[in-house]
Amino acid sequence: MAIAPILPSSPGKLPLAGYKPLSNEELSARISAARKELGDRLLILGHHYQQDEVIEHADLRGDSYQLSQLAAASTNCRTIIFCGVHFMAETADILANRPEKLEEREGRRVQVILPDMAAGCSMADMAAIRQVEDAWDQLGEIIDTQQLIPVTYINSAASLKAFCGKHGGIVCTSSNAAAVLEWAFDRGNRVFFFPDQHLGRNTALTMDITNEHMPVWDPYADDLGGNTEEAIEQSKVVLWKGHCSVHQMFRPEHVHQFREKHPGIKILVHPECPQEVNDIADVSGSTSAILRTVENSPPGTKWAIGTELHLVNRIKQEHPEQEIHFLSPVVCMCATMYRIDLAHLAWACENLLAGDVVNRIEVDPETAAYSITALERMLEVR
């Protein structure tokens, strides 16, 4: 029996409030029914950090880098519903609608929907475009910015990606950060890395760049980001004072406690963790690398994994042959990712079925054009 969508009480979009009281079972059934009706016109992308009940409805799932590639390769779909956060939906809009793709589709744009507009990223919010532009101007008073290559982590607003495209820079992910830094140093003698200081630092340390040559720029400090002129002059990588609220929670004492309590356990962390954790882990890698590491390990391997809670629990469920632990005693989940729930997803799907596009993410043409330059460089770097 077909499931009738929730009908609006008046012309216009279906009300979100009508979905909130529904059970997960009914919401899942509604999403499945809408997807079946929409067919390949709809592509649902799901980030690894999403809740299990949401990720089950994703056509494709991955980390930021993988989902960027999938959005870039999108051909048949007319709408992408991105179960992630705001900057990811922006990136999908930019890549899915770059000029060559629009030409293939005779000018038709792919619509990108973010089920809940409140799904942002605390790290991305730590670097505003005005702050970055101000920092760039101040740095230009001390060093030659023609030799300073801006690198923004993909966890950033489109405006920062555009800044990098405009100034000869590039976007990076946790998967290709080392290759991106090498790319940057081939083109300049310094890197300005934002917004995540930990990924920038942990990556640069593997390239024999020491902390003495990596000053941290605090956008709220009065002058030079809280640094001396000498520190800027001697810099190789200028780091932004930003971090991931999830990975910041992991501490060295968590590592020591697990090794003491579980002899033989291996520590597997994301490079967004602080240096003091990253340095003593057995393996550090992107979300994709974490998944590959566990998948390629023999039965009986013991892991304590330092990354987002939903992902760790999913790894534990999918690999019962191994012993999987969450590294922190404190619950560490991405609260903004958690905002995407079945109610919002069902609401977005059924509105789309009714001919209404809710929560559309559309980057302005100028920002998109400069962002494409930086993103295409990222996609070319391995």
Helices and strands as residue ranges (DSSP letters): G 16-18, H 24-38, G 39-41, E 42-47, H 52-55, E 60-62, H 64-73, E 79-83, H 86-96, H 99-104, E 111-113, G 124-126, H 129-140, G 145-147, E 148-153, H 158-166, E 170-172, H 177-185, E 190-194, H 197-205, G 211-213, E 216-217, G 224-226, H 229-233, E 237-240, G 247-249, H 252-261, E 266-269, H 275-278, E 283-284, H 287-295, E 302-306, H 309-318, E 323-326, G 337-339, H 342-353, H 365-380
